[in-house]
């Protein structure tokens, strides 16, 4: 299956297409799988999201920034991005994952988005990865007008808020 259509949806043509191929490869398929890229992509996603939120909300304290970041980098937001990009049909899966519906599994699709972020970074640098994250995850999540539920926060944010309150 050609990756031309996917590269068009990504808005970027890879100079090293093997990076994109690896980003789409689950460990059940090959020893050259996407877990290392996923690891790097998660960090890039966190950095780009933090930078975006600090620039967008210069007066917002750390607690609310952390809650918004958790909302934007959640598996659900990544899954939504994967669905919009139609990543499922491009995943390279082993037979077991294929038979168990791996192309539509939320976790596999979210992981592939993180791996693609890293592949973009390694192929073209931070600005291309930043553009992808801002366009396909951050702005898309804002446009859905879905806010993080007010009473729900991630555990790290809750602990930070408790520590701040207790000084």
DARAFEN-V209134 format. One record per residue. N is the residue number from 1. RES is the residue in one small letter. PSI is psi as a letter, one per 30 degrees, with the letter a starting at -180 (NA if undefined). OMEGA is omega in radians with two decimals (none if undefined). BURIAL is b if it has 9 or more other C-alpha atoms within 8 Angstrom, else e. Layout:
n->N res->RES psi->PSI omega->OMEGA burial->BURIAL
n->N res->RES psi->PSI omega->OMEGA burial->BURIAL
//
This chain:
n->1 res->x psi->k omega->-3.12 burial->e
n->2 res->x psi->k omega->-3.13 burial->e
n->3 res->x psi->g omega->-3.12 burial->e
n->4 res->x psi->e omega->-3.12 burial->e
n->5 res->x psi->e omega->3.13 burial->e
n->6 res->x psi->e omega->3.12 burial->b
n->7 res->x psi->e omega->3.08 burial->b
n->8 res->x psi->e omega->3.11 burial->b
n->9 res->x psi->e omega->3.10 burial->e
n->10 res->x psi->f omega->-3.10 burial->e
n->11 res->x psi->g omega->-3.10 burial->e
n->12 res->x psi->k omega->3.05 burial->e
n->13 res->x psi->k omega->-3.09 burial->e
n->14 res->x psi->k omega->3.00 burial->b
n->15 res->x psi->f omega->3.05 burial->e
n->16 res->x psi->i omega->-3.08 burial->e
n->17 res->x psi->f omega->3.10 burial->e
n->18 res->x psi->f omega->3.06 burial->e
n->19 res->x psi->e omega->3.08 burial->b
n->20 res->x psi->e omega->3.12 burial->b
n->21 res->x psi->e omega->3.13 burial->e
n->22 res->x psi->e omega->-3.14 burial->b
n->23 res->x psi->f omega->-3.11 burial->b
n->24 res->x psi->g omega->-3.05 burial->b
n->25 res->x psi->j omega->3.10 burial->b
n->26 res->x psi->l omega->-3.10 burial->b
n->27 res->x psi->f omega->3.11 burial->b
n->28 res->x psi->f omega->-3.08 burial->b
n->29 res->x psi->e omega->-2.97 burial->b
n->30 res->x psi->l omega->3.05 burial->b
n->31 res->x psi->f omega->3.07 burial->e
n->32 res->x psi->i omega->-3.06 burial->e
n->33 res->x psi->a omega->-2.96 burial->b
n->34 res->x psi->g omega->-3.03 burial->b
n->35 res->x psi->e omega->3.12 burial->b
n->36 res->x psi->e omega->3.08 burial->e
n->37 res->x psi->e omega->3.11 burial->b
n->38 res->x psi->e omega->3.12 burial->b
n->39 res->x psi->e omega->3.14 burial->b
n->40 res->x psi->e omega->-3.13 burial->b
n->41 res->x psi->e omega->3.09 burial->b
n->42 res->x psi->e omega->3.13 burial->b
n->43 res->x psi->e omega->3.12 burial->e
n->44 res->x psi->e omega->3.10 burial->b
n->45 res->x psi->e omega->3.13 burial->b
n->46 res->x psi->e omega->3.13 burial->b
n->47 res->x psi->e omega->-3.10 burial->e
n->48 res->x psi->e omega->3.13 burial->b
n->49 res->x psi->e omega->3.11 burial->b
n->50 res->x psi->e omega->3.13 burial->b
n->51 res->x psi->e omega->3.13 burial->e
n->52 res->x psi->e omega->-3.10 burial->b
n->53 res->x psi->e omega->3.12 burial->b
n->54 res->x psi->e omega->3.11 burial->b
n->55 res->x psi->e omega->-3.09 burial->e
n->56 res->x psi->e omega->-3.08 burial->e
n->57 res->x psi->i omega->-3.04 burial->e
n->58 res->x psi->f omega->-3.10 burial->e
n->59 res->x psi->g omega->-3.10 burial->e
n->60 res->x psi->k omega->3.12 burial->e
n->61 res->x psi->l omega->-3.04 burial->e
n->62 res->x psi->e omega->-3.12 burial->e
n->63 res->x psi->e omega->3.09 burial->b
n->64 res->x psi->e omega->3.07 burial->e
n->65 res->x psi->e omega->3.14 burial->b
n->66 res->x psi->e omega->3.11 burial->b
n->67 res->x psi->e omega->3.13 burial->b
n->68 res->x psi->e omega->3.11 burial->b
n->69 res->x psi->e omega->3.14 burial->b
n->70 res->x psi->e omega->3.11 burial->b
n->71 res->x psi->e omega->-3.07 burial->b
n->72 res->x psi->e omega->-3.08 burial->b
n->73 res->x psi->g omega->-3.10 burial->b
n->74 res->x psi->l omega->3.11 burial->e
n->75 res->x psi->e omega->3.14 burial->b
n->76 res->x psi->e omega->3.11 burial->e
n->77 res->x psi->e omega->3.13 burial->b
n->78 res->x psi->e omega->3.09 burial->b
n->79 res->x psi->e omega->3.10 burial->b
n->80 res->x psi->e omega->3.11 burial->e
n->81 res->x psi->e omega->3.13 burial->b
n->82 res->x psi->e omega->3.12 burial->b
n->83 res->x psi->e omega->3.12 burial->b
n->84 res->x psi->e omega->-3.13 burial->e
n->85 res->x psi->f omega->-3.13 burial->b
n->86 res->x psi->h omega->-3.08 burial->b
n->87 res->x psi->f omega->-3.05 burial->b
n->88 res->x psi->e omega->-3.09 burial->b
n->89 res->x psi->f omega->-3.13 burial->e
n->90 res->x psi->f omega->-3.12 burial->b
n->91 res->x psi->k omega->3.06 burial->b
n->92 res->x psi->j omega->-3.01 burial->e
n->93 res->x psi->l omega->2.98 burial->b
n->94 res->x psi->l omega->-3.06 burial->b
n->95 res->x psi->e omega->-3.13 burial->e
n->96 res->x psi->e omega->3.11 burial->e
n->97 res->x psi->e omega->3.12 burial->b
n->98 res->x psi->e omega->-3.11 burial->b
n->99 res->x psi->f omega->-3.11 burial->e
n->100 res->x psi->g omega->3.07 burial->e
n->101 res->x psi->g omega->-3.10 burial->e
n->102 res->x psi->f omega->-3.11 burial->b
n->103 res->x psi->f omega->3.13 burial->b
n->104 res->x psi->g omega->3.13 burial->e
n->105 res->x psi->k omega->-3.11 burial->e
n->106 res->x psi->e omega->-3.07 burial->b
n->107 res->x psi->e omega->-3.14 burial->e
n->108 res->x psi->e omega->-3.14 burial->b
n->109 res->x psi->e omega->3.10 burial->b
n->110 res->x psi->e omega->3.11 burial->b
n->111 res->x psi->e omega->3.14 burial->b
n->112 res->x psi->e omega->3.10 burial->b
n->113 res->x psi->e omega->3.10 burial->b
n->114 res->x psi->e omega->3.13 burial->b
n->115 res->x psi->e omega->3.10 burial->b
n->116 res->x psi->e omega->3.08 burial->b
n->117 res->x psi->e omega->3.13 burial->b
n->118 res->x psi->e omega->3.13 burial->b
n->119 res->x psi->e omega->3.08 burial->b
n->120 res->x psi->e omega->3.13 burial->b
n->121 res->x psi->e omega->-3.10 burial->b
n->122 res->x psi->e omega->-3.11 burial->e
n->123 res->x psi->e omega->-2.98 burial->b
n->124 res->x psi->f omega->3.11 burial->b
n->125 res->x psi->l omega->-3.02 burial->b
n->126 res->x psi->e omega->-3.05 burial->e
n->127 res->x psi->e omega->3.09 burial->e
n->128 res->x psi->e omega->3.10 burial->b
n->129 res->x psi->e omega->3.11 burial->b
n->130 res->x psi->e omega->-3.14 burial->b
n->131 res->x psi->e omega->3.10 burial->e
n->132 res->x psi->e omega->-3.12 burial->b
n->133 res->x psi->e omega->-3.10 burial->b
n->134 res->x psi->e omega->-3.10 burial->b
n->135 res->x psi->e omega->-2.97 burial->b
n->136 res->x psi->f omega->-3.12 burial->b
n->137 res->x psi->e omega->-3.00 burial->b
n->138 res->x psi->e omega->-3.12 burial->b
n->139 res->x psi->e omega->3.13 burial->b
n->140 res->x psi->e omega->3.12 burial->b
n->141 res->x psi->e omega->3.10 burial->b
n->142 res->x psi->e omega->-3.12 burial->b
n->143 res->x psi->f omega->3.10 burial->e
n->144 res->x psi->f omega->3.13 burial->e
n->145 res->x psi->g omega->3.09 burial->e
n->146 res->x psi->j omega->3.10 burial->e
n->147 res->x psi->l omega->3.04 burial->e
n->148 res->x psi->k omega->3.13 burial->e
n->149 res->x psi->k omega->-3.02 burial->e
n->150 res->x psi->e omega->-3.06 burial->e
n->151 res->x psi->f omega->-3.05 burial->e
n->152 res->x psi->k omega->3.06 burial->e
n->153 res->x psi->l omega->3.07 burial->b
n->154 res->x psi->l omega->-3.06 burial->e
n->155 res->x psi->e omega->-3.14 burial->e
n->156 res->x psi->e omega->3.13 burial->e
n->157 res->x psi->e omega->-3.14 burial->b
n->158 res->x psi->e omega->3.12 burial->b
n->159 res->x psi->e omega->3.12 burial->e
n->160 res->x psi->e omega->3.12 burial->b
n->161 res->x psi->e omega->3.11 burial->b
n->162 res->x psi->e omega->3.13 burial->e
n->163 res->x psi->e omega->3.11 burial->e
n->164 res->x psi->e omega->-3.13 burial->e
n->165 res->x psi->e omega->-3.12 burial->e
n->166 res->x psi->f omega->-3.11 burial->e
n->167 res->x psi->NA omega->none burial->e
//
